[in-house]
């Protein structure tokens, strides 16, 4: 498990950089690194399972998977034709359920949670 940087950590780095009276690029580098990691830690992988109406063949599944894979932030797509379900793993900082469902409807299918 990755432990995100707390704001306290960033604050300590700011205090250390400014305690000398002059902020140098060398002192700011750890600060920027800590802030970048803090923002990156806020993003998390989410999993979404949807029932898809209108699937009758592997071609329908392929068309839907291809449309969803084009969504920015989608990491992995898997499907089950028998149960007509699509499971999507995505980065919640870049994508959300509404965007994924819009891609599915753009491919010509209706999805429900």
Secondary structure by P-SEA (a helix, b strand, c coil): ccccccaaaaaaaaaaaacccccccccaaaaaaaaaaaaaaabbbbbbbbbbcccccaaaaaaaaaaaaacccccbbbbbcccbbbbbbbccccccaaaaaaaaaaacccccc
